[in-house]
Amino acid sequence: MQLIFVTLGYHPDSVGGAYRYIADLAERLAARGHEVSVIYPVAAGVSLEQDTLNGVKRLRYPDAEGMFFANWNTENRLARLLWLQATHYGKKPAQTIICHAFFSPLLHVLGPTTLFLFTGPWAEEYRFARQAQELGVGRKALDVVIRRTMRISEGQALRRCRAIVTISQYYQRELPQWHGEGLPPVRVIFGGVDLQRFQPPADRPSVRARWKLVDQDFLFLTVRRLDPRMGLANLLRAFAPVALNFPNARLWLAGKGPEAPALEALIRELKLEHHVRLLGFVPEADLPSLYAAADCTLMPSLDLEGFGLATVESLACGTPVMGTLSGATPELLRPLDPHLLFEAGEPAALTNRLETVLKKPASLPARDKCRAYAEERFSWDLPVNKFEDVLKQLTEGV
């Protein structure tokens, strides 16, 4: 099959769990012999030259700068030109996979086998992201209009597609709540993890030493975009009393995002400078050793957690994960151990959970059990097989 992914970002040019999911999926489909292209915007300074990476042809256009509605029109026009180009060089009829409702105007010109890969609600994610910014009255009013436009456009885009694939049962349940009934069939296809790259180290003490951790240190880690919906401010407030009672407890936050200045200020306010580190962006090559060095990974998201790539990567490295009872996190962690889950947005409850773990580390699943669980449930073969099945059904139904 000829497959064309249209997305707002693509790894490694763009940072984000959804973009890595799309890249992993596209590359594995290409490895199975499909002709795979991807169309997406890139920031200034990134090459616009067409090339092929790991079997996937990349077609890029410049990310527009300016007001929302002008950008929207400009980028959809550029994406359409590249889509027309991609369909011309393909040897087989193209199937298009729309990965974001931003491209709803493009759906007016696409063929009948269009599939929507839903990795997050546009309007709801925008609302959370804007909480990290101080906005005037006029800008707040404009944001209401933008959010309404996003929600309406997403609903229209979903209904124009023949089928929807999403990454969790949580999104499958919420889609009718956000967009009403009458949507196309929705199929859940979990993500996966590269079990070769993310795996327990042969010598974990050496890995910890490279990260300058001593034997007594107990490292809690979170790998998140620094965004209000990730619950990182609540995590810091929950960790403050833990740091007082357990001097060797450490908390590292890996990632970048708009909430970074507020988190830095909160760390100073809570006097956590000796216990908490903001690592900033951690290169892909360093992530496996960082997960392996940690004693426990935390997923404190408040809402909209669609899959949680950091969860499965950590488990594949043998590091247990604790997360909130929000979004898709329970789907990933409850089968391993229901005690890994805690209430979202309640610092006191999280404080108690962290202190329980520090008092009794053996209450967490063993590292070999975490790895075995990841191998059983999160190999990429299963989601790629399911995705191919959906594509074949669309082709046969034309």
SEZATI-7346 format. One line per field, with one value per residue (C-alpha): residue in one letter; x, z, y. Coordinates in Angstrom, 3 decimals. Each point is the difference from the previous one (the first is absolute). Layout:
<rs>
mivo <- [a|...]
px <- [X|...]
pz <- [Z|...]
py <- [Y|...]
</rs>
This chain:
<rs>
mivo <- [m|q|l|i|f|v|t|l|g|y|h|p|d|s|v|g|g|a|y|r|y|i|a|d|l|a|e|r|l|a|a|r|g|h|e|v|s|v|i|y|p|v|a|a|g|v|s|l|e|q|d|t|l|n|g|v|k|r|l|r|y|p|d|a|e|g|m|f|f|a|n|w|n|t|e|n|r|l|a|r|l|l|w|l|q|a|t|h|y|g|k|k|p|a|q|t|i|i|c|h|a|f|f|s|p|l|l|h|v|l|g|p|t|t|l|f|l|f|t|g|p|w|a|e|e|y|r|f|a|r|q|a|q|e|l|g|v|g|r|k|a|l|d|v|v|i|r|r|t|m|r|i|s|e|g|q|a|l|r|r|c|r|a|i|v|t|i|s|q|y|y|q|r|e|l|p|q|w|h|g|e|g|l|p|p|v|r|v|i|f|g|g|v|d|l|q|r|f|q|p|p|a|d|r|p|s|v|r|a|r|w|k|l|v|d|q|d|f|l|f|l|t|v|r|r|l|d|p|r|m|g|l|a|n|l|l|r|a|f|a|p|v|a|l|n|f|p|n|a|r|l|w|l|a|g|k|g|p|e|a|p|a|l|e|a|l|i|r|e|l|k|l|e|h|h|v|r|l|l|g|f|v|p|e|a|d|l|p|s|l|y|a|a|a|d|c|t|l|m|p|s|l|d|l|e|g|f|g|l|a|t|v|e|s|l|a|c|g|t|p|v|m|g|t|l|s|g|a|t|p|e|l|l|r|p|l|d|p|h|l|l|f|e|a|g|e|p|a|a|l|t|n|r|l|e|t|v|l|k|k|p|a|s|l|p|a|r|d|k|c|r|a|y|a|e|e|r|f|s|w|d|l|p|v|n|k|f|e|d|v|l|k|q|l|t|e|g|v]
px <- [0.000|0.999|-0.531|0.178|0.088|-0.934|1.079|0.944|3.401|2.267|2.871|2.870|-0.776|-2.763|-0.026|-3.023|-1.414|-2.602|2.655|2.179|-3.003|-0.691|3.660|0.291|-3.194|0.944|3.488|-1.274|-2.596|2.752|2.101|-2.883|0.164|-2.572|0.767|-0.171|0.185|-0.486|-1.020|0.620|1.143|3.463|1.395|2.380|3.473|-1.167|0.634|-2.963|1.775|-1.851|1.814|-0.554|0.630|-0.300|-2.070|-2.416|-0.049|-0.153|-1.758|0.311|-1.303|0.851|-1.985|-1.976|0.484|-2.766|-3.613|-1.776|-2.543|2.516|2.447|-2.725|-0.901|3.608|1.146|-2.964|0.687|3.662|-0.945|-2.457|2.692|2.319|-2.836|-0.718|3.688|0.147|-2.990|1.600|3.246|-1.665|-0.280|-3.238|-3.242|0.778|-1.557|0.264|0.351|-0.970|1.701|-1.477|-3.194|2.169|-0.229|-3.800|-0.063|2.211|-2.665|-2.140|2.379|1.058|-1.057|-2.528|2.463|0.982|0.755|0.180|2.749|-1.228|2.766|-1.575|-2.880|0.998|-2.134|0.539|3.776|0.041|-1.996|2.474|3.021|-1.275|-0.181|3.774|-0.267|-1.213|-2.651|-1.886|-3.770|0.069|2.252|-2.162|-3.060|1.838|1.057|-3.651|-0.661|3.084|-0.972|-3.535|1.393|2.369|-2.743|-2.420|2.736|1.127|-3.528|-0.443|3.372|-0.784|-3.338|1.585|2.290|-1.065|1.500|1.768|2.934|0.903|2.656|-2.032|-3.363|-0.120|-0.070|-2.484|-2.360|0.520|-0.373|-3.846|0.072|2.025|-1.685|-3.354|-1.315|0.201|3.784|1.580|1.080|2.754|2.650|2.574|3.598|2.503|3.474|3.159|3.572|3.301|0.918|3.516|0.835|-1.918|1.150|1.564|3.748|2.525|1.611|-2.551|2.374|2.317|-2.916|-1.020|3.581|0.091|-3.028|1.871|-2.361|1.310|-1.301|-2.196|-1.767|-3.560|-0.814|-3.531|-0.046|-2.567|0.475|-2.629|-0.625|-0.029|-3.634|-2.784|-1.978|2.976|-0.575|3.617|-0.804|-2.083|2.897|2.388|-2.407|-0.426|3.754|0.827|-0.893|1.596|3.316|-0.130|-0.634|2.263|3.261|1.130|-3.173|0.575|-2.411|1.109|-2.239|1.109|-1.558|-0.645|-3.107|-1.820|-0.348|3.773|0.338|-2.919|1.444|3.427|-1.626|-1.998|3.130|1.600|-3.150|-0.176|3.776|0.496|3.182|2.062|-2.545|-1.587|1.626|-1.512|2.023|-1.439|-0.083|1.691|1.349|-1.577|3.263|0.086|-3.577|0.551|2.794|-2.010|-2.996|2.303|1.689|-3.345|-1.639|-3.526|-1.498|-2.975|-2.893|-1.897|-2.209|-3.187|-1.861|0.182|2.701|-0.599|2.536|3.093|3.058|2.235|-1.923|0.773|3.579|0.684|-1.541|2.055|3.116|-1.162|-0.987|-3.454|-2.450|-2.594|-2.683|-3.285|-3.466|-0.538|0.076|1.383|2.525|-2.210|-0.245|3.780|0.719|-2.996|0.717|3.544|-0.983|-3.062|1.936|2.138|-2.894|-0.846|-2.552|0.754|0.341|0.310|3.513|-0.678|-0.992|3.101|2.192|-1.274|0.648|3.554|0.800|-1.448|2.314|3.015|-0.779|-0.584|1.599|-0.946|-3.644|0.776|0.007|3.405|2.039|-0.037|-3.794|-0.285|2.137|-1.966|-3.262|1.297|1.138|-3.386|-2.203|1.945|1.924|-0.559|-1.026|-3.515|-1.011|1.545|-1.942|-3.234|0.701|0.570|-3.298|-1.862|1.664|-0.892|-3.626|-0.154|1.492|-2.410|-2.948|0.612]
pz <- [0.000|-0.474|3.318|0.562|3.581|0.490|3.422|1.933|0.872|-0.571|2.022|0.120|-1.500|2.588|3.707|1.514|0.805|-2.778|-2.584|1.149|-0.157|-3.596|-0.991|1.591|-1.703|-3.402|0.051|0.926|-2.763|-2.440|1.229|-0.979|-3.602|-0.079|-1.836|2.866|-0.178|2.723|-0.426|2.839|0.868|1.329|1.791|-1.572|-0.466|-0.679|-3.539|-2.377|-2.403|-0.628|1.271|1.277|3.621|1.081|-3.056|0.374|-2.565|1.803|-1.630|2.087|-0.244|2.103|3.194|-0.448|2.431|0.929|1.093|0.391|-2.810|-2.570|0.925|-0.251|-3.556|-1.124|1.377|-1.359|-3.447|0.199|1.317|-2.857|-2.598|1.539|0.211|-3.704|-0.694|2.124|-1.736|-3.402|0.674|1.726|-1.893|1.737|1.048|3.082|3.406|2.087|3.783|1.534|3.386|1.212|-0.466|-0.992|-3.479|-0.133|-3.054|-1.849|0.378|-2.623|-2.729|1.290|-1.302|1.495|2.030|2.443|3.545|3.063|2.495|3.166|2.551|1.966|0.121|-1.658|1.960|3.415|-0.407|-1.129|3.083|2.357|-1.837|0.254|3.802|0.116|-1.543|1.350|-2.384|-0.244|-0.268|-3.771|-0.488|2.307|-2.079|-3.195|1.583|0.624|-3.716|-0.918|2.306|-1.371|-3.545|0.921|1.505|-2.908|-2.569|1.781|0.062|-3.696|-0.845|1.909|-1.787|-3.437|0.558|-0.613|3.245|3.129|1.738|3.466|2.530|3.113|1.289|1.845|-3.279|-1.450|2.926|-0.091|-3.736|0.106|3.052|-1.914|-3.403|0.447|-1.598|-3.651|-0.241|-2.285|1.614|2.594|0.494|2.808|-0.905|2.819|-0.659|0.502|1.136|-1.629|2.219|-1.401|0.826|3.268|2.150|3.434|0.079|0.610|2.761|1.636|2.753|-2.713|-1.734|3.247|0.617|-3.422|1.076|3.239|2.261|3.146|1.462|2.579|-2.531|-0.912|-3.305|-1.061|-3.663|-2.267|-3.750|-1.092|-2.050|2.533|-0.493|2.567|-0.802|0.994|3.709|0.712|2.389|2.075|-0.092|1.396|2.791|0.824|0.020|2.359|3.254|-1.390|-0.411|3.652|1.296|-2.416|-0.671|-2.655|-2.082|-3.382|-2.653|-3.546|-2.668|-3.590|-2.776|-1.175|-0.434|0.859|3.720|0.604|1.530|2.381|1.088|0.611|2.197|1.898|0.674|1.564|1.956|1.446|0.662|-2.022|-1.824|1.573|-0.721|-3.353|-3.408|-3.201|-2.602|-3.013|-3.285|0.251|-3.316|-1.275|0.369|3.731|0.847|0.513|2.514|1.773|0.427|1.163|2.551|1.575|2.762|-0.963|-2.850|0.730|-2.297|1.931|-2.897|0.860|-3.178|-3.704|0.371|-3.216|0.228|2.000|-2.038|3.004|1.934|-2.392|-0.591|3.724|0.497|-2.884|1.822|3.124|1.957|1.650|-0.671|2.202|-1.614|0.504|-0.430|-2.984|-3.734|-1.306|2.793|1.842|-3.184|-0.036|3.698|1.602|-1.562|1.394|3.508|0.945|2.936|-2.488|-0.522|2.042|-0.167|-2.358|1.318|3.688|1.312|3.451|-1.459|-2.159|2.966|1.844|-2.995|-0.449|3.676|-0.007|-2.865|1.754|3.187|-1.877|-3.477|-0.378|-0.257|-3.612|-2.657|-0.504|-2.910|-1.838|0.343|-1.556|-2.948|-0.539|0.077|-2.664|-2.195|0.255|-0.645|-1.828|-2.840|-3.173|-2.000|1.446|-0.740|-3.487|-0.789|1.165|-1.969|-3.169|0.591|0.158|-3.190|-1.852|1.129|-1.345|-3.311|-0.384|0.895|-2.784]
py <- [0.000|3.613|1.795|3.764|1.269|3.678|1.217|3.131|-1.446|-2.962|-1.374|0.934|3.428|0.507|-0.880|-1.710|-3.399|0.090|0.859|-2.890|-2.327|1.031|-0.373|-3.445|-1.151|1.450|-1.503|-3.457|0.122|0.982|-2.919|-2.302|1.168|2.802|3.249|2.507|3.791|2.566|3.650|2.441|3.561|0.814|3.019|2.481|-1.450|-3.571|-1.208|-0.030|-2.342|-3.224|-3.066|-3.510|-0.991|-3.646|-0.781|2.936|2.809|3.353|2.955|3.149|3.528|3.098|0.487|3.215|2.872|2.398|-0.070|-3.336|0.227|1.299|-2.767|-2.598|0.953|0.333|-3.325|-1.934|1.444|-1.079|-3.443|-0.449|0.762|-2.584|-2.534|0.425|-0.475|-3.146|-1.584|0.590|-1.845|-2.967|-3.272|-1.015|1.760|2.072|-0.365|3.152|-0.019|3.359|0.347|3.286|2.018|2.979|-1.514|-0.094|2.371|-2.499|-2.697|1.747|-1.218|-3.419|-3.379|-2.424|-2.109|2.721|-1.174|2.250|-0.895|1.731|0.683|2.847|2.520|3.244|2.493|-1.607|-0.161|3.635|1.024|-1.664|1.401|3.583|-0.294|0.420|3.491|3.313|1.289|3.256|0.273|0.357|-2.996|-2.121|0.887|-0.936|-3.289|-0.872|0.458|-2.041|-2.864|-0.074|-0.075|-2.815|-2.122|0.514|-0.665|-3.146|-1.396|0.764|-1.571|-3.180|-0.382|0.445|-3.003|-3.578|-1.263|1.215|-1.621|1.214|-0.948|-0.826|-1.120|3.328|1.942|-2.470|0.744|3.759|0.605|-0.128|2.299|2.583|-0.367|-1.725|-3.150|-0.977|-0.289|-2.610|-3.295|0.527|-2.670|0.020|-0.769|0.456|1.261|-1.993|0.324|-0.869|-2.944|-0.123|3.595|0.227|-2.879|-0.583|0.695|-2.754|2.090|2.307|1.290|1.320|1.696|1.685|1.084|1.691|2.015|0.855|-1.931|-1.683|-3.263|1.728|2.237|-0.968|1.652|0.858|0.977|1.595|0.417|2.486|3.092|2.846|0.848|0.711|-3.158|-2.175|0.711|0.930|2.858|-2.433|-2.438|2.607|0.902|-3.671|-0.542|2.904|-1.848|-3.168|1.808|1.095|-3.507|-1.888|1.894|-2.488|0.296|1.629|1.245|0.729|1.541|-0.594|2.049|3.515|2.099|3.230|-0.774|-0.142|3.522|-0.596|-3.351|1.540|2.661|-2.621|-2.049|3.066|0.846|-3.519|-0.016|-3.157|1.032|-2.803|-2.707|0.897|0.471|1.325|-1.877|1.795|-1.851|-3.404|-1.359|-3.192|-1.883|0.725|-0.982|-3.763|0.557|2.711|-2.318|-2.787|2.266|0.924|-2.013|1.033|2.008|2.265|0.939|2.709|1.169|1.876|-0.928|-0.874|-2.666|-1.882|-2.799|0.908|-0.902|0.680|-2.647|-2.842|1.163|0.014|-3.442|-1.367|1.210|-1.838|3.112|-0.083|2.816|1.671|2.147|1.773|-1.424|2.278|-0.486|-3.277|-0.560|-2.529|-2.076|-0.332|-0.494|-1.725|-3.427|0.171|1.185|2.111|1.475|1.942|2.431|3.112|2.810|2.882|3.531|-0.937|0.784|-1.479|-3.370|-0.047|0.928|-3.053|-2.252|1.262|-0.411|-3.519|-0.913|1.495|-1.900|-3.233|-0.026|-3.676|1.104|0.936|-2.729|-1.598|1.268|-3.333|-0.122|3.481|-1.073|-3.203|1.958|2.413|-2.876|-1.675|3.037|2.706|-1.601|2.057|-3.072|-0.061|3.638|-0.112|-3.186|1.621|3.174|-2.007|-1.799|3.322|1.231|-3.206|0.279|3.547|-1.085|-2.908|2.232|2.508]
</rs>
